[in-house]
C-alpha cells in the first residue's frame, strides 16, 4: 500500500464508477465521486466525498473541476472518467485541466479518431481489421442500392446523434423503411453525418466480445476479455450478466488497431462474430472503463489501479494473464430483464438460476464490507435509471 496525499476523482458514479471507487479505496487511495445526480458509487464506504456537477458535455464541467481542485485542495488528483461525454470534455480541455490534475485521457485528435465512427472505421480498414459492410448516405437520401437488409443507421458522432434523435441506432428491414428513417433523422440531424451498416446475423451464440486494454502510446501493456451473455435490450444492450473469456483473434486484431490509434490509457474494443465469414468485426471503441470493469479486477486485471499508478509515475503492475470463466452480474437489473426474457421465451428459469449459482460469480452491487451501495441501488432504481 502506498503512502499518498493525492487520490482519484471518479467521474460518473454508476456501476463502473462503484467498481473503480472500491478498487482504489480498498488499497487506501482516497476517492471522490462526481456526478450530475446522486449515484450508487456515492454510497460506498470508500467514497470520501460526493459532488454534483454540471452536464459532462459542457465546458462548464471542466471549469467545475478546476474550481473544485482549488476549493478542496485536490491538486495532483487523478481524473478517471466513466462517461463518453466526460471523456470528450476532459480531452478538449486537457491543457487547462493538467495544471491541476493528473489526466490520462488522450488529446482530442486521438479521441476524435475513436468516437468519430467514420474515422475509426477507416483506420481499422487501413490495418486490415474486419468491419461490417458500411455505407455513407448523402443529403439526397441515398436509396441504399446494394445493401443487404436489415441495416442499422448510426451517427458518425454517436453522442451527437443520440442527443438529437434519442436513439443510438435505427434498424431498417427494407429500402422503404430505411428511406423513411433517413427522412425522420434529417429533420433533427444532418443525414450526411450518419452511416449505414449491415446488421450482423445473430445465431444465438455470437455475443459481443469486449477486448479491454491498458496501453501506452499504442502498446498494449495489459489486457482482458469478456463476453456479454445477457443484456438489455436483448441485442445491442447493456450487460446484466457477463463472463471472462479469451479470444485470440480479438487480441491479434486489437494490437495493430490500438497501435494505429497511438492510444494511452484504458479502453474497451467491442467485436461481434459474423457467422457468415467467421470474422470478428469491429463495432466500436470506448475510451474509458466500461460497465463491468469489476469483472476484470476479479480476474486479476485491476485497470483503475493501473490508471492511478501510471498517472502518478508509480511502479505499475501489468499482469500477463487473467482468470477465464469468471462471471459477473448485476443482481437487480439481471433479475428484472431475465424475467422479461423468460416471458418472451428467450430464457428458461432453470438456465437463469444455474448461470448465477454455478462457478465463480462477481456481484456488481453487493460486496462484503460495502453493502450500502447495493441497497441504495435497489431502493433508488427508478431514479438511477431515469438519470442514466
Secondary structure in CASP SS format (residue, H / E / C, confidence):
PFRMAT SS
TARGET T0000
AUTHOR 0000-0000-0000
METHOD secondary structure of the structure
MODEL  1
X C 1.00
X C 1.00
X C 1.00
X C 1.00
X C 1.00
X C 1.00
X C 1.00
X E 1.00
X E 1.00
X E 1.00
X E 1.00
X C 1.00
X C 1.00
X C 1.00
X H 1.00
X H 1.00
X H 1.00
X H 1.00
X H 1.00
X H 1.00
X H 1.00
X H 1.00
X H 1.00
X H 1.00
X H 1.00
X C 1.00
X C 1.00
X C 1.00
X C 1.00
X C 1.00
X E 1.00
X E 1.00
X E 1.00
X E 1.00
X E 1.00
X C 1.00
X C 1.00
X C 1.00
X C 1.00
X H 1.00
X H 1.00
X H 1.00
X H 1.00
X C 1.00
X C 1.00
X C 1.00
X E 1.00
X E 1.00
X E 1.00
X E 1.00
X E 1.00
X E 1.00
X C 1.00
X C 1.00
X C 1.00
X C 1.00
X C 1.00
X C 1.00
X H 1.00
X H 1.00
X H 1.00
X H 1.00
X H 1.00
X H 1.00
X H 1.00
X H 1.00
X H 1.00
X H 1.00
X H 1.00
X H 1.00
X H 1.00
X H 1.00
X C 1.00
X C 1.00
X C 1.00
X C 1.00
X C 1.00
X E 1.00
X E 1.00
X E 1.00
X E 1.00
X C 1.00
X C 1.00
X H 1.00
X H 1.00
X H 1.00
X H 1.00
X H 1.00
X H 1.00
X H 1.00
X H 1.00
X H 1.00
X C 1.00
X H 1.00
X H 1.00
X H 1.00
X H 1.00
X C 1.00
X C 1.00
X C 1.00
X C 1.00
X E 1.00
X E 1.00
X C 1.00
X C 1.00
X C 1.00
X C 1.00
X H 1.00
X H 1.00
X H 1.00
X H 1.00
X H 1.00
X H 1.00
X H 1.00
X H 1.00
X E 1.00
X H 1.00
X H 1.00
X H 1.00
X H 1.00
X H 1.00
X H 1.00
X H 1.00
X H 1.00
X H 1.00
X H 1.00
X C 1.00
X C 1.00
X C 1.00
X C 1.00
X E 1.00
X C 1.00
X C 1.00
X E 1.00
X E 1.00
X C 1.00
X C 1.00
X C 1.00
X C 1.00
X C 1.00
X C 1.00
X C 1.00
X C 1.00
X C 1.00
X C 1.00
X C 1.00
X C 1.00
X C 1.00
X C 1.00
X C 1.00
X E 1.00
X E 1.00
X E 1.00
X E 1.00
X E 1.00
X C 1.00
X E 1.00
X H 1.00
X H 1.00
X H 1.00
X H 1.00
X H 1.00
X H 1.00
X H 1.00
X H 1.00
X C 1.00
X C 1.00
X C 1.00
X C 1.00
X E 1.00
X E 1.00
X E 1.00
X C 1.00
X C 1.00
X H 1.00
X H 1.00
X H 1.00
X H 1.00
X H 1.00
X H 1.00
X H 1.00
X H 1.00
X H 1.00
X H 1.00
X H 1.00
X H 1.00
X C 1.00
X C 1.00
X C 1.00
X C 1.00
X H 1.00
X H 1.00
X H 1.00
X E 1.00
X E 1.00
X E 1.00
X E 1.00
X E 1.00
X C 1.00
X C 1.00
X C 1.00
X C 1.00
X C 1.00
X C 1.00
X C 1.00
X C 1.00
X C 1.00
X C 1.00
X E 1.00
X E 1.00
X E 1.00
X E 1.00
X E 1.00
X E 1.00
X E 1.00
X E 1.00
X C 1.00
X C 1.00
X E 1.00
X E 1.00
X E 1.00
X E 1.00
X E 1.00
X E 1.00
X E 1.00
X E 1.00
X E 1.00
X E 1.00
X E 1.00
X E 1.00
X E 1.00
X E 1.00
X C 1.00
X C 1.00
X C 1.00
X C 1.00
X C 1.00
X E 1.00
X E 1.00
X E 1.00
X E 1.00
X E 1.00
X E 1.00
X E 1.00
X C 1.00
X C 1.00
X C 1.00
X H 1.00
X H 1.00
X H 1.00
X H 1.00
X H 1.00
X H 1.00
X H 1.00
X H 1.00
X H 1.00
X H 1.00
X H 1.00
X H 1.00
X H 1.00
X H 1.00
X C 1.00
X C 1.00
X C 1.00
X E 1.00
X E 1.00
X E 1.00
X E 1.00
X E 1.00
X E 1.00
X E 1.00
X E 1.00
X E 1.00
X E 1.00
X C 1.00
X C 1.00
X C 1.00
X C 1.00
X E 1.00
X E 1.00
X E 1.00
X E 1.00
X E 1.00
X E 1.00
X E 1.00
X E 1.00
X C 1.00
X C 1.00
X C 1.00
X C 1.00
X C 1.00
X C 1.00
X H 1.00
X H 1.00
X H 1.00
X H 1.00
X H 1.00
X H 1.00
X C 1.00
X C 1.00
X C 1.00
X C 1.00
X H 1.00
X H 1.00
X H 1.00
X H 1.00
X H 1.00
X H 1.00
X H 1.00
X H 1.00
X H 1.00
X C 1.00
X C 1.00
X C 1.00
X C 1.00
X C 1.00
X C 1.00
X C 1.00
X C 1.00
X C 1.00
X C 1.00
X C 1.00
X C 1.00
X C 1.00
X C 1.00
X C 1.00
X E 1.00
X E 1.00
X E 1.00
X C 1.00
X H 1.00
X H 1.00
X H 1.00
X H 1.00
X H 1.00
X H 1.00
X H 1.00
X H 1.00
X H 1.00
X H 1.00
X H 1.00
X H 1.00
X H 1.00
X C 1.00
X C 1.00
X C 1.00
X C 1.00
X C 1.00
X H 1.00
X H 1.00
X H 1.00
X H 1.00
X H 1.00
X H 1.00
X H 1.00
X H 1.00
X H 1.00
X C 1.00
X C 1.00
X C 1.00
X E 1.00
X E 1.00
X E 1.00
X C 1.00
X C 1.00
X C 1.00
X E 1.00
X C 1.00
X C 1.00
X E 1.00
X C 1.00
X H 1.00
X H 1.00
X H 1.00
X H 1.00
X H 1.00
X H 1.00
X H 1.00
X H 1.00
X C 1.00
X H 1.00
X H 1.00
X H 1.00
X H 1.00
X H 1.00
X H 1.00
X C 1.00
X C 1.00
END
